[in-house]
Amino acid sequence: MPPLPSSRIWQEIELHLESRADLITVLVPVDSAEYLPVLRDGAFEVAVPARGVRLKDELAAMRQCGRSIEAALASSLQRANHKDRIPRGEAIRLHGHAVLCVASGHELALCMARAPMNGPAFVPADVHDAAITLDAKLRAWRAAAAASAAVMELANDLLPVSSVDEPAAGLQVSVTKSGVPRLPAEILDGVTRDIANRLPQGLAVRIRTSWAPEVIHKKVEMAIRSGVNPSYPPPRDARYRGWVTQGVNSGERIVLVTWSPYRGLPGYPEVRAASKKCLARAFLQPRQSGLRPDVANSHLVADGEVVVTARPFDPREPSWLKRLEEVRQFDFPKKQQAISRACEAFGQVGLASLGWYQPHHCFAEQAWGIYIHAGRLDAVVSAAAEELRQRGLAADADRQAARLVIGLAYERLLFHARVEAVLTWNELHSGQPRFLRYADTVYKPLRGTGECLEDVLAGYWAWTWFSSELILAALAGAISSEQRSAMGRLVEDWLDGSSIGQARWREGRGREIWRLLATQAIQGRRVPAPTGGALPIESTLRDALPFDFQPTDVPLHIVGQGVVATLVFRSR
């Protein structure tokens, strides 16, 4: 049976390197017993050779005695002697700062420094306990070997007696190329099971001190792409962190690379990257840049308007609602004029007047995503607060208006991103372009009419946000049932005014409109093919997706400046 192809990182790697000249990294075999004191005690004593002692001879003696870690660290400290003025002939205590199981599974990377680590222990408690247990096993094995040799001597055996600290000569103990004793099989199993598997994994990349930063970056990225380990998968966001540490050999540095492994469904960033690389013809060539508002928002953007990329935002995460807890009333500039302009636009296109979505099939990486106009947001929130007061919801009207407007408007825009995400997954699955054909033949011609099902269901998607128990409790937890009903009627009125189709968004409670939109999206036709009508594939849009799509996967851009946007949306 041929071997399975190796895994691949589809996304562009985001690598953050930090130079740590105070750290020394030594790589040791996973079946060596020398690292146990480091895991157990969090520190290691290194004897620096005394004056008059040849360093080469002293290091060779250390290795012969099974002290290769100490020899390597002593060599590194000796080279730094002229800078740090390390006393000759004294023991230097090095403290552990990190310990990683290198992705190959055959080595451990011990990261040491002369200064103790600030903060939590560098070794998890369970690994510390496993190290103590393993150390006890090792000492018991050596004692048993010595006892066995003593019994054999009493029986006039020719085998010599071994000390308690040395295994009996009759027990053949293999050594590594560096002279480090290998543990017997039963203890080696304990190492692999009890320690190495519990440690965080990472990469140790050897580099030269003379290499330029861009060469180091390229070398580390190549190691990341070639060192994918199925048991410790890449991070969802392709973000890696690296420490550039001192090596134990002359002219060498070691980059320790760590990440947070992701083991869930394929993430949307990976799906997008794979689709772009495998099916380039499914994307507009070349993809556009800059602002391209839709028809409802084309008048919003003035020449030279500032656009800021904000942190990813999730309207279904209640934490953002708490940022408005202290708000009683917003101090909007030119309040009356803003209300007048907002009411006019809000009456024409409703929540669609706040922003638009630019698909990644058509726009470059820096330009795709959700766009919110900060000035219009202030105006609509101000107008919405006035309407809340008129309906008897005067208490905290500004705060409630900001929560409602942001949540409803953002969920509407997220639904457009969801439709594109579903078609991106289908393109990757089928190997056929989907999104551009659907956008050109269905969405764009029908946009602004009551037949545009994507806009209709975007309104229903916003309603599901408002009606969810978690959000509803956060929005209306402190008001009466009558006021809650009044708020619900107000939201329905807003959604009715957000689409030419008016109340059609309520059809989202049924099945047929979802089935028809899914068929339009997959076939790229306004009317289903004459083979039997809409296909039974509504779950591709309405239900749980076969990949991990998160609202925070969609970039957020703020156009202009505004009071509410500054408070709620955080800049990167």
Stockholm file with secondary structure:
# STOCKHOLM 1.0

chainA/1-572         MPPLPSSRIWQEIELHLESRADLITVLVPVDSAEYLPVLRDGAFEVAVPARGVRLKDELAAMRQCGRSIEAALASSLQRANHKDRIPRGEAIRLHGHAVLCVASGHELALCMARAPMNGPAFVPADVHDAAITLDAKLRAWRAAAAASAAVMELANDLLPVSSVDEPAAGLQVSVTKSGVPRLPAEILDGVTRDIANRLPQGLAVRIRTSWAPEVIHKKVEMAIRSGVNPSYPPPRDARYRGWVTQGVNSGERIVLVTWSPYRGLPGYPEVRAASKKCLARAFLQPRQSGLRPDVANSHLVADGEVVVTARPFDPREPSWLKRLEEVRQFDFPKKQQAISRACEAFGQVGLASLGWYQPHHCFAEQAWGIYIHAGRLDAVVSAAAEELRQRGLAADADRQAARLVIGLAYERLLFHARVEAVLTWNELHSGQPRFLRYADTVYKPLRGTGECLEDVLAGYWAWTWFSSELILAALAGAISSEQRSAMGRLVEDWLDGSSIGQARWREGRGREIWRLLATQAIQGRRVPAPTGGALPIESTLRDALPFDFQPTDVPLHIVGQGVVATLVFRSR
#=GR chainA/1-572 SS CCCCCCCCCCSCCEEEEEEEEEEEEEEEETTCSTTHHHHHHSEEEEECCCTTSCHHHHHHHHHHTTCHHHHHHHHHHHHTHHHHCCCTTSEEEEEEEEEEEETTSSEEEEEEESSCCCSSCSSCHHHHHHHHHHHHHHHHHHHHHHHHHHHHHHTTCSCCCCCTTSCCTTSCCCBCTTCCBCCCHHHHHHHIIIIITTSCEEEEEEEETTCCHHHHHHHHHHHHHHCCBTTBCCCTTCEEEEEEEECSSTTEEEEEEECCCCCSSCBHHHHHHHHHHHCGGGSCSSCBCSCCCCGGGTTTCCTTCCEEEECCCCTTSGGGGGGGTTCSCCCCTTHHHHHHHHHHHHHHHGGGGGEEEECTTTBCTTTCEEEEEHHHHHHHHHHHHHHHHHTTCCTTHHHHHHHHHHHHHHHHHHHHHHHHHHHHHHHHHHSSCCHHHHIIIIIHHHTTSTTCHHHHHHHHHHHHHHHSHHHHHHHHTTSCHHHHHHHHHHHHHHHHTTSTTGGGGGGGGSSHHHHHHHHHHHHTCSSCCTTTSSCSCTHHHHSCCSSBCCGGGSCEEEESCCHHHHHHSCBC
#=GC SS_cons         CCCCCCCCCCSCCEEEEEEEEEEEEEEEETTCSTTHHHHHHSEEEEECCCTTSCHHHHHHHHHHTTCHHHHHHHHHHHHTHHHHCCCTTSEEEEEEEEEEEETTSSEEEEEEESSCCCSSCSSCHHHHHHHHHHHHHHHHHHHHHHHHHHHHHHTTCSCCCCCTTSCCTTSCCCBCTTCCBCCCHHHHHHHIIIIITTSCEEEEEEEETTCCHHHHHHHHHHHHHHCCBTTBCCCTTCEEEEEEEECSSTTEEEEEEECCCCCSSCBHHHHHHHHHHHCGGGSCSSCBCSCCCCGGGTTTCCTTCCEEEECCCCTTSGGGGGGGTTCSCCCCTTHHHHHHHHHHHHHHHGGGGGEEEECTTTBCTTTCEEEEEHHHHHHHHHHHHHHHHHTTCCTTHHHHHHHHHHHHHHHHHHHHHHHHHHHHHHHHHHSSCCHHHHIIIIIHHHTTSTTCHHHHHHHHHHHHHHHSHHHHHHHHTTSCHHHHHHHHHHHHHHHHTTSTTGGGGGGGGSSHHHHHHHHHHHHTCSSCCTTTSSCSCTHHHHSCCSSBCCGGGSCEEEESCCHHHHHHSCBC
//
